[in-house]
Amino acid sequence: MEIRRRRPEPGEEYPSHPHQAGVVETISVISGRLVLVVDGTEHVVEAGGTASFAGDAAHAYRGSGQEIRELIMTVQLPPGGPAAG
């Protein structure tokens, strides 16, 4: 499992390449608001909210609003999958 903490700026977008099949990614928003884009569909995740999705889909994260935002991302590899690098 890979865990990252991020603090995207307002309007900053972080695109991510699709991962291998079976990867599950989870985003937990600690403060502020985040726009999660999965396969071209936008999902707003507010502070205190969590979203999980298949990591093999095209996805991106974008800071929304003017307040400070902080989030924790986890990438769960499928059983027997290679270690994250």
C-alpha positions, -999 to 999 in steps of 0.1 A, spaced: 0 0 0 12 35 -8 0 65 13 5 101 3 -5 134 19 -11 163 -5 -21 200 -2 -32 211 -37 -35 248 -44 -67 264 -57 -71 253 -93 -40 231 -93 -46 199 -111 -27 167 -106 -33 141 -134 -25 105 -127 -19 78 -152 -41 47 -148 -26 20 -126 -26 -17 -132 -59 -36 -131 -70 -44 -95 -56 -12 -79 -80 6 -57 -73 43 -49 -89 61 -19 -90 99 -14 -99 113 21 -103 151 22 -91 164 56 -99 201 49 -113 222 20 -128 208 -12 -114 186 -39 -126 178 -74 -119 142 -83 -121 134 -120 -125 97 -129 -130 87 -166 -139 123 -174 -166 126 -147 -161 152 -119 -169 143 -83 -167 170 -56 -154 156 -23 -159 179 7 -139 180 40 -146 149 59 -155 129 28 -139 99 12 -140 85 -23 -127 52 -36 -124 41 -72 -107 17 -95 -72 30 -101 -70 16 -136 -93 44 -148 -79 77 -160 -81 101 -131 -70 135 -118 -73 157 -87 -80 194 -87 -81 219 -58 -114 237 -55 -123 269 -37 -99 293 -20 -95 276 14 -66 255 24 -72 219 14 -54 188 26 -60 152 16 -47 117 21 -44 94 -8 -39 56 -6 -32 32 -34 -40 -4 -26 -23 -29 -49 -41 -62 -57 -30 -92 -37 3 -106 -51 8 -74 -71 43 -58 -74 54 -34 -47 48 3 -53 80 21 -63 
